[in-house]
């Protein structure tokens, strides 16, 4: 019974409730005389100032023109537009918000503007009546160029260099960057070069020192031309080549040539000391022979004089002695030639050796080096070498002895005034 009453009450409640939800609120009519409920959004007032069409990133081509009208959500006649940190040529019309720019190439050639550089421009909108009604924002401006600018290799010297053997060549291999910078450099040459370091990228230094003997005797004009190529390539393998011509001239290797000169001088001094020892031996032999022959001559003269003296005496024995003594003097002549023959060869050899020593001393004095880099170094060395060889050939028949005395003692004997007097030239 209770259940039936509850079901009856529920049916009555549904029956009364359905007409209340089907009431028409909208003006739209349907064929079934029933209407649906439609919810509409109540429009709100746009009170916050904002820019409707601001592009935060603008790119421009060189020699192009920009005209961009900025728009706000309020009456623009009451607002003022302005820019901060704007690049050269960028302008905005303060009342209308018209952004204009003409990217002339002269700006870039003069360096006032640059390619591929982000210029951040501050933009502001201000209400002329209300100081609080304003906007401060910014946008980025970028300039690009479709013209292909090739990258170039620019060595820090002229394309022709002149250098002597033993000197050094040093310069920096620089690059002039275009659209695509040079990433690597390859060096080639017509001769193998032993450089200090390698050139592989922009900014590296080329250092090379031509060694002595690099220029051969068969090279024309005593010089050799070295061609060095620097080949640079970017990431697309586009190449640029810079060529440097290095003209290497023959030069004197002064350290080595000075050593050769000193060696020749030492040989001459050693040979001169040997000749002085030889001269001393020859002079002593000539001196001993001359003393012996002088003794025989004096004895022979005394015998002849004694014979004359004794012949004038009164006694017969004295007269007989006077007859014999001259014969004794005559008999001593062959004995003199046998015991102490005349040393003409030794005399001539001693004179020749002495003249050779004087000649060598004169050569050494006349070919002294003038500084460490004497331009006549090679000629002087060759002259000393040739003169030494000529004197050795001239004295090839003279037995040269090894000297045991000190060079000072040999010089003292050689320069003795008494010895020098015997070999001094005399007037005939």
C-alpha positions as CSV (number, residue, x, y, z in Angstrom):
1,X,0.0,0.0,0.0
2,X,2.8,2.4,0.9
3,X,4.6,1.5,-2.3
4,X,1.7,2.4,-4.5
5,X,1.2,5.8,-2.8
6,X,5.0,6.6,-3.3
7,X,4.7,5.8,-7.0
8,X,1.6,7.9,-7.4
9,X,3.3,10.9,-5.8
10,X,6.4,10.5,-8.0
11,X,4.2,10.5,-11.2
12,X,2.4,13.7,-10.1
13,X,5.8,15.5,-9.4
14,X,7.2,14.6,-12.8
15,X,4.0,15.7,-14.5
16,X,4.1,19.2,-12.9
17,X,7.9,19.6,-13.4
18,X,8.1,19.0,-17.1
19,X,6.2,22.1,-18.2
20,X,8.4,24.3,-16.1
21,X,11.6,23.2,-18.0
22,X,10.0,23.6,-21.5
23,X,9.3,27.3,-21.1
24,X,10.5,29.5,-24.1
25,X,13.1,32.1,-23.3
26,X,14.4,32.8,-26.8
27,X,12.3,34.4,-29.5
28,X,12.9,31.5,-32.0
29,X,9.8,29.4,-32.8
30,X,9.6,25.8,-33.7
31,X,7.0,23.8,-35.5
32,X,6.2,21.7,-32.4
33,X,5.4,24.9,-30.4
34,X,8.4,24.2,-28.2
35,X,11.6,26.2,-27.8
36,X,15.2,25.3,-26.7
37,X,17.2,27.4,-24.2
38,X,20.2,29.3,-25.8
39,X,23.0,30.8,-23.5
40,X,24.7,33.9,-24.8
41,X,28.0,35.4,-23.7
42,X,27.8,38.9,-22.2
43,X,30.4,41.1,-24.1
44,X,33.1,42.7,-21.9
45,X,34.7,46.1,-22.5
46,X,38.4,45.9,-24.0
47,X,40.1,48.3,-21.6
48,X,43.8,47.1,-21.7
49,X,45.9,48.8,-24.3
50,X,47.6,46.4,-26.7
51,X,49.1,46.3,-30.2
52,X,47.2,44.0,-32.4
53,X,49.6,43.3,-35.3
54,X,53.2,43.6,-33.8
55,X,55.6,41.2,-35.5
56,X,58.4,40.5,-33.0
57,X,61.0,39.5,-35.7
58,X,61.4,41.5,-38.9
59,X,63.9,40.6,-41.7
60,X,64.8,43.0,-44.5
61,X,66.8,42.6,-47.7
62,X,69.3,45.2,-48.7
63,X,67.9,48.0,-50.9
64,X,64.4,47.1,-49.8
65,X,61.7,49.3,-48.3
66,X,59.7,48.7,-45.2
67,X,56.2,50.2,-44.6
68,X,54.4,48.6,-41.7
69,X,51.3,50.0,-40.1
70,X,51.0,49.2,-36.4
71,X,47.5,49.1,-34.9
72,X,46.2,49.3,-31.4
73,X,42.8,48.4,-29.9
74,X,41.9,52.0,-29.0
75,X,41.5,55.3,-30.7
76,X,45.0,56.0,-32.2
77,X,44.4,59.8,-32.3
78,X,44.8,59.9,-28.5
79,X,48.2,58.0,-28.5
80,X,51.8,58.8,-29.3
81,X,54.3,56.3,-30.9
82,X,58.1,56.4,-30.4
83,X,61.2,54.3,-30.8
84,X,64.4,53.7,-28.8
85,X,67.8,52.2,-29.9
86,X,66.6,52.3,-33.5
87,X,69.2,51.6,-36.3
88,X,70.0,54.3,-38.8
89,X,67.1,54.9,-41.2
90,X,64.3,53.3,-39.1
91,X,61.4,55.8,-38.4
92,X,57.9,55.7,-37.0
93,X,55.1,58.2,-37.6
94,X,54.2,59.3,-34.1
95,X,50.5,59.8,-34.6
96,X,49.6,56.9,-37.0
97,X,52.2,54.3,-36.0
98,X,53.4,53.8,-39.5
99,X,56.9,52.1,-39.3
100,X,59.1,52.9,-42.4
101,X,62.7,52.0,-43.4
102,X,64.7,52.0,-46.6
103,X,67.8,49.7,-46.3
104,X,70.2,51.6,-48.6
105,X,73.4,49.8,-49.4
106,X,75.4,52.9,-48.5
107,X,74.6,52.3,-44.9
108,X,76.3,48.9,-45.1
109,X,79.2,50.0,-47.2
110,X,80.0,52.8,-44.7
111,X,79.8,50.3,-41.8
112,X,76.8,52.0,-40.0
113,X,74.7,48.9,-40.6
114,X,75.8,45.3,-40.7
115,X,74.5,42.1,-42.2
116,X,73.2,39.2,-40.1
117,X,73.2,41.2,-36.9
118,X,70.1,41.3,-34.6
119,X,69.1,44.9,-33.9
120,X,66.8,45.1,-30.9
121,X,64.4,48.1,-31.2
122,X,62.4,49.3,-28.3
123,X,58.9,50.4,-29.2
124,X,56.5,52.5,-27.1
125,X,52.9,53.7,-27.2
126,X,51.8,56.5,-24.8
127,X,48.4,58.0,-24.1
128,X,48.6,61.7,-24.3
129,X,46.0,62.2,-21.5
130,X,46.7,59.3,-19.1
131,X,50.4,58.7,-18.3
132,X,49.6,55.2,-17.0
133,X,48.0,54.2,-20.2
134,X,51.1,53.0,-22.2
135,X,52.9,50.0,-23.7
136,X,56.7,49.4,-23.7
137,X,57.7,46.5,-25.9
138,X,60.4,45.6,-28.5
139,X,61.0,43.8,-31.7
140,X,64.1,42.5,-33.6
141,X,65.3,43.8,-37.0
142,X,67.7,41.7,-39.1
143,X,69.2,42.7,-42.5
144,X,70.3,40.1,-45.0
145,X,71.9,40.1,-48.4
146,X,71.4,37.6,-51.2
147,X,74.5,38.8,-53.0
148,X,77.3,36.2,-52.9
149,X,80.5,37.7,-51.4
150,X,83.3,35.2,-51.8
151,X,85.9,34.8,-49.1
152,X,89.5,35.6,-50.0
153,X,92.9,34.7,-48.7
154,X,95.0,37.8,-48.0
155,X,98.7,37.1,-47.1
156,X,100.3,39.9,-45.1
157,X,103.0,40.6,-47.8
158,X,103.2,41.4,-51.5
159,X,103.1,38.6,-54.0
160,X,106.8,38.8,-54.7
161,X,109.5,38.5,-52.0
162,X,113.3,38.7,-52.2
163,X,115.4,36.9,-49.6
164,X,119.0,35.7,-49.3
165,X,120.2,32.3,-48.2
166,X,120.3,32.0,-44.4
167,X,117.7,34.8,-43.9
168,X,114.1,34.1,-42.9
169,X,110.7,34.8,-44.3
170,X,107.8,35.3,-42.0
171,X,104.3,36.6,-42.6
172,X,100.7,36.0,-41.5
173,X,98.2,34.3,-43.8
174,X,94.9,36.3,-43.2
175,X,91.5,35.9,-44.7
176,X,88.8,38.3,-45.9
177,X,85.5,36.7,-44.9
178,X,82.5,36.8,-47.2
179,X,79.2,35.0,-46.9
180,X,80.9,31.7,-46.1
181,X,84.2,32.0,-44.2
182,X,87.2,29.9,-45.2
183,X,87.5,26.9,-42.8
184,X,90.8,25.3,-43.9
185,X,93.9,26.2,-45.9
186,X,96.3,23.9,-47.8
187,X,99.8,25.0,-48.7
188,X,101.7,23.8,-51.8
189,X,105.0,24.8,-53.3
190,X,107.2,23.9,-56.3
191,X,110.1,22.9,-53.9
192,X,109.9,20.9,-50.7
193,X,110.0,23.5,-47.9
194,X,110.8,22.8,-44.3
195,X,108.8,25.4,-42.6
196,X,108.4,26.3,-38.9
197,X,104.9,25.2,-38.2
198,X,102.1,24.6,-40.8
199,X,99.5,26.9,-42.3
200,X,96.1,25.2,-41.9
201,X,93.7,28.0,-41.0
202,X,93.3,31.8,-41.2
203,X,95.7,33.7,-39.0
204,X,98.5,31.2,-39.1
205,X,102.1,32.3,-39.7
206,X,104.3,31.2,-42.6
207,X,107.9,30.9,-41.4
208,X,110.7,29.6,-43.6
209,X,114.5,30.1,-43.8
210,X,116.2,29.2,-47.1
211,X,119.3,27.0,-46.1
212,X,122.7,27.7,-47.5
213,X,123.3,25.8,-50.7
214,X,119.6,26.1,-51.7
215,X,120.6,28.0,-54.8
216,X,122.6,25.7,-57.1
217,X,125.4,26.8,-59.4
218,X,123.3,25.8,-62.4
219,X,120.5,28.2,-61.5
220,X,120.2,31.3,-63.7
221,X,121.6,34.6,-62.2
222,X,122.5,32.7,-59.0
223,X,118.9,32.7,-57.7
224,X,116.0,30.4,-57.5
225,X,112.3,31.2,-57.5
226,X,110.0,29.4,-55.0
227,X,106.2,29.5,-55.7
228,X,104.0,29.0,-52.6
229,X,100.3,28.5,-53.1
230,X,97.8,28.9,-50.2
231,X,94.5,27.2,-51.2
232,X,91.5,28.0,-48.9
233,X,88.1,26.2,-48.9
234,X,84.8,26.9,-47.2
235,X,82.3,24.4,-46.1
236,X,80.9,24.1,-49.6
237,X,84.5,23.3,-51.0
238,X,84.5,26.7,-52.8
239,X,88.3,27.5,-53.1
240,X,90.4,30.6,-53.3
241,X,94.1,30.6,-54.0
242,X,96.8,33.1,-53.1
243,X,100.2,32.8,-54.7
244,X,103.5,34.1,-53.2
245,X,106.7,34.1,-55.3
246,X,109.9,34.0,-53.1
247,X,113.1,34.8,-55.0
248,X,116.0,33.3,-53.1
249,X,119.4,34.8,-53.9
250,X,122.7,33.0,-53.3
251,X,124.5,34.2,-50.1
252,X,127.7,33.4,-48.2
253,X,127.5,31.0,-45.4
254,X,129.7,33.2,-43.2
255,X,130.0,30.9,-40.2
256,X,131.3,28.1,-42.4
257,X,133.4,30.3,-44.6
258,X,135.1,31.9,-41.6
259,X,136.0,28.4,-40.4
260,X,137.4,27.6,-43.8
261,X,139.4,30.9,-43.8
262,X,140.8,30.2,-40.3
263,X,141.8,26.7,-41.3
264,X,143.7,28.0,-44.3
265,X,145.4,30.6,-42.1
266,X,146.4,27.9,-39.6
267,X,147.8,25.8,-42.4
268,X,149.9,28.7,-43.7
269,X,151.2,29.5,-40.2
270,X,152.1,25.8,-39.7
271,X,153.9,25.6,-43.1
272,X,155.6,29.0,-42.4
273,X,157.0,27.6,-39.1
274,X,158.3,24.5,-40.9
275,X,159.9,26.7,-43.5
276,X,161.6,28.8,-40.7
277,X,162.9,25.6,-39.2
278,X,164.2,24.5,-42.6
279,X,165.8,27.9,-43.1
280,X,167.5,27.7,-39.7
281,X,169.0,24.3,-40.6
282,X,170.2,25.6,-44.1
283,X,171.6,28.8,-42.6
284,X,173.6,26.9,-40.0
285,X,175.1,24.6,-42.7
286,X,176.1,27.6,-44.8
287,X,177.5,29.3,-41.8
288,X,179.6,26.3,-40.8
289,X,181.0,25.8,-44.3
290,X,181.8,29.4,-44.6
291,X,183.8,29.4,-41.4
292,X,185.8,26.3,-42.4
293,X,186.6,27.8,-45.8
294,X,187.6,31.1,-44.2
295,X,190.0,29.2,-41.9
296,X,191.6,27.5,-44.9
297,X,191.9,30.8,-46.8
298,X,193.5,32.5,-43.8
299,X,195.9,29.6,-43.3
300,X,196.9,29.6,-47.0
301,X,197.4,33.4,-47.0
302,X,199.5,33.1,-43.8
303,X,201.7,30.4,-45.5
304,X,202.3,32.6,-48.5
305,X,203.1,35.6,-46.4
306,X,205.3,33.5,-44.2
307,X,207.2,32.2,-47.2
308,X,207.9,35.8,-48.4
309,X,209.0,36.8,-44.9
310,X,211.3,33.7,-44.4
311,X,212.9,34.2,-47.9
312,X,214.2,37.6,-46.8
313,X,216.0,36.2,-43.7
314,X,219.8,35.8,-43.8
315,X,220.1,32.1,-42.8
316,X,219.9,29.3,-45.4
317,X,217.4,27.4,-43.2
318,X,215.1,30.3,-43.1
319,X,215.4,30.8,-46.8
320,X,214.6,27.2,-47.4
321,X,211.4,27.5,-45.2
322,X,210.5,30.6,-47.2
323,X,210.5,28.5,-50.4
324,X,208.4,25.7,-48.9
325,X,205.7,27.7,-47.2
326,X,204.1,29.1,-50.4
327,X,203.8,25.5,-51.7
328,X,202.0,24.6,-48.5
329,X,199.4,27.4,-49.1
330,X,198.9,26.1,-52.6
331,X,198.5,22.6,-51.4
332,X,195.7,23.6,-48.9
333,X,193.4,24.8,-51.7
334,X,192.3,21.3,-52.8
335,X,192.1,20.3,-49.2
336,X,189.7,23.1,-48.6
337,X,187.5,22.2,-51.5
338,X,187.5,18.6,-50.3
339,X,186.9,19.3,-46.6
340,X,184.5,22.2,-47.0
341,X,183.1,22.5,-50.5
342,X,181.2,25.6,-51.4
343,X,177.5,25.3,-50.3
344,X,176.0,27.1,-53.2
345,X,172.8,25.0,-53.3
346,X,172.2,25.4,-49.6
347,X,172.8,29.1,-49.9
348,X,170.3,29.4,-52.8
349,X,167.8,27.2,-51.0
350,X,168.0,29.2,-47.8
351,X,167.4,32.4,-49.9
352,X,164.4,30.8,-51.6
353,X,162.9,29.6,-48.3
354,X,163.4,33.0,-46.7
355,X,161.7,34.7,-49.6
356,X,158.8,32.3,-49.4
357,X,158.4,32.9,-45.7
358,X,158.3,36.7,-46.3
359,X,155.8,36.1,-49.1
360,X,153.5,34.1,-46.8
361,X,153.7,36.8,-44.1
362,X,152.8,39.4,-46.6
363,X,149.8,37.4,-47.9
364,X,148.4,37.0,-44.4
365,X,148.7,40.7,-43.6
366,X,147.2,41.7,-46.9
367,X,144.2,39.3,-46.6
368,X,143.0,40.0,-43.1
369,X,139.2,39.8,-42.6
370,X,137.4,43.1,-42.2
371,X,134.7,42.1,-39.7
372,X,132.8,38.8,-39.4
373,X,130.9,39.4,-42.7
374,X,133.7,40.5,-45.0
375,X,132.3,40.6,-48.6
376,X,135.7,39.5,-49.9
377,X,135.8,36.5,-47.6
378,X,135.6,33.9,-50.3
379,X,138.1,35.6,-52.6
380,X,140.6,36.1,-49.7
381,X,140.3,32.5,-48.7
382,X,140.8,31.3,-52.3
383,X,143.8,33.6,-52.8
384,X,145.5,32.3,-49.7
385,X,144.8,28.7,-50.7
386,X,146.2,29.3,-54.2
387,X,149.4,31.1,-53.0
388,X,150.1,28.3,-50.4
389,X,149.8,25.7,-53.1
390,X,152.1,27.6,-55.5
391,X,154.8,28.1,-52.8
392,X,154.6,24.4,-51.9
393,X,155.1,23.5,-55.6
394,X,158.0,25.9,-55.8
395,X,159.7,24.4,-52.8
396,X,159.0,20.8,-53.8
397,X,162.7,20.0,-54.2
398,X,163.6,21.5,-50.8
399,X,163.4,19.0,-47.9
400,X,161.1,20.7,-45.4
401,X,161.9,19.6,-41.8
402,X,159.5,19.4,-38.8
403,X,160.1,22.2,-36.3
404,X,160.9,21.3,-32.7
405,X,161.5,24.7,-31.4
406,X,158.7,27.0,-30.3
407,X,157.4,29.5,-32.9
408,X,158.8,32.4,-30.8
409,X,162.3,31.0,-31.0
410,X,162.0,30.4,-34.8
411,X,160.7,34.0,-35.2
412,X,163.6,35.3,-33.1
413,X,166.2,33.5,-35.2
414,X,164.5,34.4,-38.5
415,X,164.3,38.1,-37.6
416,X,167.9,38.3,-36.2
417,X,169.5,41.3,-37.8
418,X,172.8,39.4,-38.3
419,X,171.0,36.7,-40.2
420,X,168.9,39.1,-42.2
421,X,172.0,41.0,-43.2
422,X,173.4,38.0,-45.0
423,X,170.4,37.7,-47.2
424,X,169.8,41.3,-47.8
425,X,169.9,42.4,-51.4
426,X,173.1,44.3,-52.3
427,X,173.9,46.7,-55.1
428,X,176.1,45.1,-57.8
